[in-house]
Amino acid sequence: MVDPGRIIDSLYRAGLMARYAEQALQLVTPSKRGFGPARGPVQNRSPPSRCS
């Protein structure tokens, strides 16, 4: 017999993994498109060059 607690635990873990995977995809995909947090360092380099 399957323990309901195990099912809930596995579903909970699967949900957490899905969240982490989503965040990882959001960090990776914008760098390919050319915008987003992954390109942050590149965007931060351009304003100082304008000031100087």
SEFIFI-479711 format. One record per atom (N, C-alpha, C): x, y, z. Coordinates in steps of 0.2 Angstrom, whole numbers, plus 5000, padded with zeros to 4 digits. Example, Ala and Ser with C-alpha at 12.3 -4.5 7.8 and 13.67 -1.06 7.14 Angstrom:
residues 2
506649725039
506249785039
506649845039
506449895035
506849955036
506450005039
This chain:
residues 52
500449945000
500050005000
500450065000
500250114996
500650174996
500450225001
500950255004
500850305010
500650375007
500150405009
499950465006
500450525008
500750515013
501250565015
501850565010
501950505008
502550505003
502350534996
501650524994
501450554988
501450634989
501250654994
501250734996
501950754996
502350724999
503050744999
503350744992
503250694988
503550694981
503250744977
502550764978
502250814974
502550884976
502650894983
502950954985
503650964983
504050904983
504750914980
504750934973
504250894969
504150904962
504050984960
503551014965
503351084964
503951124965
504351114970
504951154971
505451144966
505551084963
506051074957
505751114951
505151114950
504851154945
504951224945
504951254952
505051324953
505751334951
506251294954
506951314953
507051304945
506751254942
506951254935
506651314931
506051334933
505751394930
506251454931
506451464937
506951524938
507551514934
507851454934
508451444930
508351454923
507751434920
507551454913
507551524912
507251564917
507151634916
507851674916
508351644920
508951674920
509351654914
509251594911
509651574905
509351604898
508651604897
508451624891
508451694889
508451744894
508451814892
509151824890
509651794892
510351804889
510451794882
510051744879
510051724872
509651784868
509151804871
508751854868
509051924868
509451934873
509852004873
509652044879
509152024883
508952064889
508852024895
508752054901
508652014907
509252014912
509151984917
509651984923
510351954921
510251904916
510951874914
511351924910
511051974907
511452024903
511652084907
511452074914
511552134919
512252164918
512752124919
513452144919
513652184912
513352164907
513452194900
513152264900
512552264903
512152334903
512552384908
512752354913
513152394918
513752424916
514052394911
514652424908
514552484903
513952484900
513852544895
513752614898
513452614904
513352684907
513952724909
514452684912
515152714914
515452744907
515452704902
515752724896
515452794893
514852804894
514452864892
514752924896
514752904903
514952964908
515652984906
516152934905
516852954904
516952974896
